[in-house]
Amino acid sequence: MHLPILLTIGIIFGITILVVLACNYFKIPYLVGFLLTGIIVSPTTFGILNGATEVEVFAEIGVILLLFSVGLEFSIKNLLKIKKYVLVGGTLQVIFTILLSTLLSKLFGVSWNQAVFLGFIVTCSSTAIVIKQLQDRIEIPTSHGKLILAILLFQDIAIVPMMLLVPILSGQSSDWVMDIAILVLKLGALLAGAVLAARYLIPPFLATVMKTKSQEVFLIATIFIVCMITTITSYLGLSLALGAFIAGLIVAETDYNKLAISCFLPFRYVFISFFFISLGMLLDYRVFLENPLLVMMGVFLILIVKFFGGFLAGKSLRVSTKTAIISSLMIMQIGEFSFILVKAGFNQGLISETNFKVFIPVAIITMAITPLVIQNADRLSNIFAKTSSV
């Protein structure tokens, strides 16, 4: 039965309130409550919501608003200050994680092309979950916050060449040199356009809009900017999240960044909840019951690989051991873009149907424990630091 959109939203939020209240009683992070809500309303659990495609749309809007707000709070000047973290730290984290994942996969008898592909899907971390936690804890300006943001930004860029390499790994494409060259040109054009827009287009446009002295008109104008820039990045074959972040950076360079932040906060909190609920809806609990050891082993190996990949990248930048450990702990989960990658790989025969089904609970479990890990990251970093010094 297809439910009207208002009833769908009412059911989701009603169950969310009950689940989050229960989580609060047991001192469980509310983000985990959102994931649990998704599992409860999932068609594969109780069938409360069947075919609620609106949730996926709202989830994507939530990610866009989240990354836009991060860009607003960061600005191009601050981004340039951490360009070393983005270019060096991000590159090394991706390389180290792919390398470790590939070598580990080979130990289990996986072919080289499939092993590299598994490295791709393991490399990506959840921008939405980690950034949300850092914002709630006011940790983005910290040393580990800047390193994490830089790595996540690079991952959002790296997802594009990874997608281009999927057909190559499956043996269905050979013109990879041209594909990479085109990607570099697209990124260069996007960055050049962003700088020009930040200097010459957006400031006078918003100044003209503000002559109306209407906050509502300003909000509409800002949404227009976000929509246009994310559409352009999507047209170029880049992620919507990256486009939203760039839109935030551009608006942050104007005199109206604080007004934009205050306008978007309520919308961001509502829509981002749909993102976590939509992730929970992907989980089929029957896969976990049929392959519990395989799922838990996958979770354990991914956490280990991602921790060491992030730690090695941090230490290569000569940050403190504690900063490297905290940063590594916070990006140990599987990311939302991994779902896109794994689906593309499955369609091209790079991952079996069994492993594809197992990937979903493995990924969601790594996401679900992230808020708990982040809450205790400082304590865990002290334990690891003491252990490594012994």
C-alpha positions in Angstrom: 0.0 0.0 0.0 1.4 3.4 -1.0 1.2 5.9 1.9 0.7 9.6 1.3 3.9 11.6 2.0 2.5 13.4 5.1 1.5 10.1 6.7 4.9 8.6 5.8 6.7 11.5 7.5 4.4 11.3 10.5 5.0 7.5 10.9 8.8 8.0 10.6 9.0 10.9 13.1 6.6 9.2 15.5 8.7 6.0 15.7 11.9 8.1 15.7 10.8 10.0 18.9 10.0 6.7 20.7 13.3 5.1 19.6 15.4 8.2 20.5 13.8 8.5 23.9 14.6 4.8 24.6 18.2 5.4 23.4 18.5 8.4 25.6 17.4 6.3 28.6 20.1 3.8 27.9 22.6 6.6 27.1 22.9 5.5 23.5 23.7 8.3 20.9 20.7 9.6 19.1 22.3 8.9 15.7 22.1 5.2 16.5 18.4 5.8 17.3 17.9 7.1 13.7 19.6 4.0 12.3 17.4 1.8 14.5 14.3 3.7 13.3 15.3 2.9 9.8 15.6 -0.8 10.6 12.2 -0.9 12.3 10.3 0.8 9.4 12.3 -1.1 6.8 10.3 -3.2 4.3 12.5 -6.2 5.2 11.7 -6.0 9.0 8.1 -5.2 9.8 7.1 -3.8 6.4 5.8 -0.6 7.9 7.0 1.4 4.9 7.0 -0.2 1.5 8.4 1.8 -1.4 8.8 5.0 0.6 11.1 6.6 -2.0 10.6 10.0 -0.4 12.9 9.0 2.4 15.8 8.6 -0.1 15.1 12.0 -1.6 15.0 13.7 1.8 18.2 11.8 2.8 20.1 13.3 -0.2 18.8 16.7 0.6 20.1 16.2 4.2 23.6 15.4 3.0 23.6 18.4 0.7 22.5 20.8 3.5 25.1 19.3 5.9 28.0 19.8 3.5 26.7 23.3 2.6 26.7 24.3 6.2 30.2 22.9 6.7 31.4 25.0 3.8 29.7 28.1 5.3 31.5 27.6 8.6 34.9 26.9 7.0 35.4 29.4 4.0 38.0 29.2 1.2 40.7 31.0 3.3 40.5 28.3 6.0 40.5 25.6 3.3 43.7 26.9 1.8 45.3 26.7 5.3 44.8 22.9 5.3 45.6 22.3 1.6 48.6 20.2 2.7 46.2 18.0 4.8 43.8 17.7 1.8 46.4 16.9 -0.9 49.0 14.9 1.2 46.9 13.5 4.1 43.9 12.6 1.9 46.1 11.0 -0.8 48.1 9.0 1.7 45.0 7.8 3.6 43.4 6.6 0.4 46.6 4.9 -0.8 47.4 3.3 2.5 43.8 2.0 3.0 43.6 0.6 -0.5 47.0 -1.1 -0.2 46.2 -2.7 3.2 42.8 -3.8 2.0 44.2 -5.3 -1.2 46.9 -7.2 0.6 44.5 -8.5 3.2 42.0 -9.6 0.5 44.8 -11.5 -1.3 45.4 -13.5 1.8 41.8 -14.8 1.5 42.4 -15.8 -2.1 40.6 -12.9 -3.8 41.8 -12.0 -7.3 43.8 -8.8 -7.8 41.1 -6.8 -9.6 38.5 -7.7 -7.0 41.0 -7.1 -4.1 41.7 -3.5 -5.4 37.9 -2.9 -5.8 37.4 -4.0 -2.2 40.0 -1.5 -1.2 38.0 1.2 -3.0 34.8 0.5 -1.1 36.7 0.2 2.3 38.5 3.5 1.8 35.5 5.8 1.9 34.3 7.1 5.3 31.0 8.6 6.2 31.2 12.4 5.7 27.6 12.9 7.0 28.1 10.9 10.3 31.6 12.2 11.1 31.0 15.9 10.2 27.7 15.9 12.2 29.5 14.5 15.3 32.3 17.0 14.9 29.9 19.9 14.6 27.9 18.8 17.6 31.1 18.6 19.6 32.5 21.8 18.2 35.7 20.0 17.1 36.1 21.0 13.4 38.5 23.8 14.4 40.7 21.4 16.3 43.8 19.8 14.9 42.2 16.4 14.4 39.0 18.1 13.1 40.9 19.8 10.4 42.8 16.6 9.4 39.5 14.6 9.3 37.7 17.2 7.2 40.6 17.3 4.8 40.6 13.5 4.4 36.9 13.4 4.0 37.0 16.1 1.3 39.7 14.2 -0.6 37.7 11.0 -0.4 34.7 12.8 -1.9 36.9 13.8 -4.8 38.6 10.4 -5.0 35.2 8.6 -5.4 35.1 9.9 -9.0 38.3 8.3 -10.3 37.4 5.2 -8.4 34.1 5.0 -10.3 35.9 5.5 -13.5 38.3 2.6 -12.6 35.5 0.2 -11.9 34.9 -0.7 -15.6 38.7 -1.0 -16.0 39.0 -3.4 -13.1 36.1 -5.5 -14.5 37.8 -5.6 -18.0 35.1 -3.5 -19.7 37.1 -0.3 -20.4 40.6 0.4 -21.6 40.8 4.2 -22.2 41.5 5.0 -18.6 44.2 7.6 -19.4 41.7 9.8 -21.2 39.1 9.4 -18.5 41.6 10.6 -15.8 42.7 13.5 -17.9 39.1 14.6 -18.4 38.5 14.3 -14.7 41.5 16.6 -13.9 40.2 19.2 -16.4 36.7 19.1 -14.8 38.1 19.6 -11.3 40.3 22.5 -12.5 37.3 24.1 -14.2 35.1 23.7 -11.1 37.7 25.3 -8.8 38.4 28.1 -11.2 34.6 28.7 -11.5 34.2 28.7 -7.7 36.9 31.3 -7.2 35.4 33.6 -9.9 31.9 33.2 -8.4 33.1 33.9 -4.9 34.8 37.1 -6.1 32.6 38.5 -8.8 29.2 36.9 -9.0 27.7 35.8 -5.6 28.6 38.9 -3.5 26.8 41.4 -5.7 23.9 39.0 -6.3 23.3 38.5 -2.6 23.8 42.3 -2.0 21.0 42.9 -4.5 18.8 40.3 -2.9 19.3 41.9 0.6 17.9 45.2 -0.7 14.5 43.5 -0.2 15.2 43.3 3.5 13.5 39.9 3.5 15.0 36.9 5.2 12.6 34.7 3.2 13.9 36.0 -0.1 17.5 35.6 1.0 16.8 32.0 1.9 15.3 31.4 -1.5 18.3 33.0 -3.2 20.7 30.9 -1.1 18.9 27.7 -2.0 19.1 28.7 -5.7 22.9 29.1 -5.4 23.2 25.6 -3.8 20.9 24.0 -6.4 22.8 25.5 -9.3 26.3 24.7 -8.0 25.4 21.1 -7.1 23.7 20.7 -10.5 26.9 21.8 -12.2 29.0 19.4 -10.2 26.6 16.6 -10.9 26.7 17.4 -14.6 30.5 17.3 -14.5 30.3 13.8 -13.0 31.3 14.9 -9.5 29.4 14.2 -6.2 26.6 16.4 -5.0 28.2 16.6 -1.6 31.3 18.1 -3.1 29.2 20.7 -4.9 27.3 21.6 -1.8 30.5 22.1 0.1 31.9 24.4 -2.6 28.6 26.4 -2.6 29.1 26.8 1.2 32.7 28.0 0.7 31.5 30.6 -1.8 28.7 32.0 0.3 31.1 32.0 3.3 33.2 34.6 1.5 30.3 37.1 1.5 29.1 39.3 4.3 26.0 37.1 4.7 27.5 33.8 5.9 26.2 34.1 9.4 22.7 34.8 8.2 22.9 31.8 5.9 23.9 29.6 8.8 21.0 30.7 10.9 18.6 30.2 8.1 19.7 26.6 7.2 20.2 25.1 10.7 16.6 24.0 11.2 16.3 22.5 7.7 19.7 20.7 8.1 18.7 18.9 11.3 15.4 17.7 9.9 16.7 16.4 6.6 19.9 14.8 7.9 17.8 12.6 10.2 16.3 11.1 7.0 19.8 10.2 5.8 20.5 8.0 8.9 17.0 6.5 8.8 17.4 5.7 5.1 20.7 3.8 5.9 18.9 1.8 8.5 16.2 0.9 6.0 18.8 -0.8 3.8 19.6 -3.4 6.4 18.1 -6.9 6.0 18.5 -8.5 9.5 18.1 -12.0 7.9 21.5 -11.6 6.2 23.1 -11.1 9.7 21.3 -14.1 11.1 22.4 -16.3 8.2 26.1 -15.1 8.2 26.8 -13.8 11.7 30.5 -14.8 11.8 31.2 -13.5 8.3 29.5 -10.1 9.1 31.4 -9.7 12.4 34.7 -10.7 10.8 34.1 -8.1 8.1 33.4 -5.4 10.7 36.6 -6.3 12.6 38.9 -6.3 9.6 37.5 -3.1 8.2 37.9 -1.3 11.5 41.5 -2.5 11.7 42.4 -1.6 8.1 40.8 1.8 8.3 42.4 2.7 11.6 46.0 1.9 10.4 45.4 3.5 7.0 44.3 6.8 8.8 47.0 6.5 11.4 49.8 6.1 8.9 48.5 9.1 6.9 48.4 11.2 10.0 51.9 10.3 11.1 53.2 10.9 7.6 52.0 14.5 8.1 54.0 14.6 11.4 51.0 15.4 13.5 51.0 14.3 17.1 50.4 10.6 17.9 47.2 11.5 19.8 45.9 13.6 16.8 46.7 10.7 14.4 44.9 8.2 16.7 41.8 10.3 17.2 41.5 11.1 13.5 41.9 7.4 12.7 39.2 6.3 15.2 36.7 8.8 13.8 37.0 7.7 10.1 37.0 3.9 10.7 33.4 3.4 9.4 32.3 2.7 5.8 31.0 5.7 4.0 27.8 6.5 2.1 29.6 6.7 -1.2 30.8 3.1 -0.7 27.2 2.0 -1.3 27.4 3.6 -4.8 30.7 2.0 -5.5 29.7 -1.5 -4.3 26.5 -1.4 -6.4 28.5 -0.4 -9.5 31.0 -3.2 -8.8 28.2 -5.8 -8.3 26.7 -4.8 -11.6 30.0 -5.4 -13.3 30.9 -8.7 -11.6 33.6 -7.4 -9.2 31.7 -8.6 -6.1 29.6 -11.8 -5.6 25.9 -11.6 -4.6 26.7 -13.1 -1.2 29.4 -10.6 -0.4 27.2 -7.8 -1.8 24.4 -8.8 0.7 26.9 -9.1 3.6 28.4 -5.7 2.8 25.2 -3.9 3.8 25.0 -5.0 7.5 28.8 -4.8 7.8 28.8 -1.1 6.6 25.8 -0.1 8.8 27.3 -1.7 11.9 30.6 0.3 11.4 28.4 3.4 11.0 26.3 2.6 14.0 29.3 2.3 16.4 30.9 5.5 15.1 29.1 7.9 17.5 30.1 5.6 20.5 33.7 5.6 19.2 33.8 9.4 18.7 32.4 9.9 22.2 35.2 7.9 23.7 37.9 8.8 21.1 40.0 10.9 23.6 40.0 8.1 26.2 40.8 5.5 23.5 43.6 7.6 22.1 45.3 7.8 25.5 45.1 4.0 25.9 46.6 3.4 22.4 49.3 6.1 23.0 50.3 4.4 26.3 50.3 0.9 24.6 52.4 2.1 21.7 55.0 3.7 24.0 55.4 0.5 26.1 
